[in-house]
Amino acid sequence: MPQLNLVYFAWVREAIGRDEERVERPAPDVTIRAFIARLAEQGGGYCQAFAEPDRLRAALDQRFVPLDSPIGEARELAIFPPVTGG
């Protein structure tokens, strides 16, 4: 099966306890929001990191996308809190 590289940043990474992992890529029509809901069901740090999905941002293959975007054939999904700066 095709793999999806998950990359985590900031407090998402801290809650899960790892920078990245490889998982089986879901069906192309599965949205990022639905996929992270499945990850949250694993409990522990995943549940903590993904408890409030509206606080998260995502990028597919290094392009920012809304959480309701389908994962499609992406090779990488990055998940992180909103970026702030001055």
Beta strands, then each sheet from edge to edge (+ up, - down):
strand 1: 3-8
strand 2: 20-24
strand 3: 57-60
strand 4: 63-65
strand 5: 76-80
sheet 1: 2+ 1- 5- 3+ 4-
end
